[in-house]
Amino acid sequence: MKRNLILMGTNDFVVPVFDALSNSHNVLAVYTRAPKPVGRKQIMTKSPVHIWAESKNIPVHTSIKEFENTGAEYIVVMSYGVMLKQDVLDSAKCINIHPSSLPKYRGPSPIRSAILNGDDNMDVCLMEMVLDMDAGDVLLRKNIKIDENDTNEMVEKKASFAAIDVLDEYFANPDKYTPMPQVGTPTITRKFTGDDEIINWNDDAKKIHNLVRALGAGRTKINGIDVKILETKIKDGKLEIVKIQPAGKKPMDWKSFVNGLRGAEIEFGK
């Protein structure tokens, strides 16, 4: 049965989920983040969801202040980044996809936090929305594995596929699912900054590996050179650097970087 939906979201990994919904249901409108300046030239750039919605000729709104329910039965929210007020919550059944084992990792960075903490699995939850952040009753959960070398991008893709399955299952028979209160002490995530990428070489290999794959890069100095470590792996309990990017240069493999040092002893963090 086709449902009338309003979709709210912003990031890349939301697009496959919204695209799947648009193929099975009637999407009346999309709400997403307003265009923002990106890069050195500060070019105004639309969100991935904005670009997708325009490609599908779906009306796009970039401010929740413009909200008007034009006949939606459901509002589906995923990685939107805006707290909904009560008038929006009252206008239709509001459901949210959140990629974490709720109440663990509420807030803006659940996947990065799970990887950073070395978790080997997580739930993708479908929950009812309330005024409090990520605190609603859970309708459905689907568990996904986090492998040792999975990056944030890889886990996002897994979460997208799981979200599609969860929403398909739910919309096939919404009345089947009983909302279940979240049980346990909530943990709240935060947005990460460049300072979080700085490597502490006193940390063990696993912790440094988790930092790189969670945040996309670890920043440090090697022989006085500012570098970003882009990819690592663990072998026999030791950290191996796979890909690195010296400041002002293109990414390269570790062997090429070492060859450029011309036999100098490698000093990490100096």
TADA-V400150 format. One line per field, one symbol per residue. phi: phi as a letter, one per 30 degrees, with the letter a starting at -180 (. if undefined). psi: psi as a letter, one per 30 degrees, with the letter a starting at -180 (. if undefined). burial: 1 if it has 16 or more other ideal C-beta (glycine too) atoms within 10 Angstrom, else 0. A space follows every 10 residues. Layout:
# TADA-V400150
phi: ???
psi: ???
burial: ???
This chain:
# TADA-V400150
phi: .dccbccbab deddeedddd dddcbccdab caddebdbid dhddbddede dddddchcec bcbddddadc jddbcccahd ibdddddddd dadcbbcbda deddidjdbd dedddedidc aaccccbdcb dddhcddcca bbdbdcdecd cedddedddd dddddddedd ddaeddccdc edcjddccdb dcbedddddc ddddeddded ddddcjacca cbhicdbccc abbcbhicdc dcbbbdeibd ebdddddded dhidddbdib
psi: kkljkkkjle lefeeeeeee efffljjelk klklklkkle fhkkklleee eeeefghkkk kgkffgkkjg gkekjkkjhe gkkkleeeef fljkkkkkil ikgkhlafhe eeeeeeggkg llljkklkkl ekjhglkkek kkklkjlegk leeeeeeeee eeeeeeeeee ffieffkkkk kkklkkkkll kllefffkkj fflleeeeee eefeffkkka kjhfkklkjf kllkkhglkk kekljlkgll klleeeeeef fhgkkkjkg.
burial: 0010111111 1011111111 1101101111 1110000000 0000011111 0110000101 1000001010 0111111111 0001000110 0101111111 1111111111 1111110010 0111111110 0001110111 1101010001 1100110111 0111011011 1000000000 0100001010 0100011010 0000100111 1111111111 0100101111 1101000010 1011100000 0100001100 0000000000
